[in-house]
Amino acid sequence: MAGPDTNEEIKSTAQVIDWLSEGLQNLLPQHVKANINKVGLAGHSRGGKTSFALALSKI
């Protein structure tokens, strides 16, 4: 279960976003080029708080 705040979720989500620049392309077919210039995040309740914090760069 998650603790009383979302700090760990924010850090984990930021790590996934950082991974996208190198890791995502390795999972896609060779003819598909990943474009991660813009990444959309969404969430409800706690996930919304996490998404909003990342959008504001509150890491």
Residue, then its C-alpha position, 0 to 999 in steps of 0.5 A: m500500500a502507498g504511504p501518506d504522500t505521493n513522493e515515491e509514485i512521483k519518483s517512480t513515474a519520473q524514472v519511467i519517463d526518463w527510461l522512455s528516451e532509450g528503452l522504448q525504442n528497443l521494444l518497438p518494431q524497427h520501422v517504428k520510430a518513437n517520438i517522445n517530444k511530448v508525453g501525456l500523463a493522466g490519473h485519477s485521485r492519487g494518480g492525478k496528483t502524481s501526474f500534476a506534480l510531474a507536469l509542474s516538475k515537482i520531483 
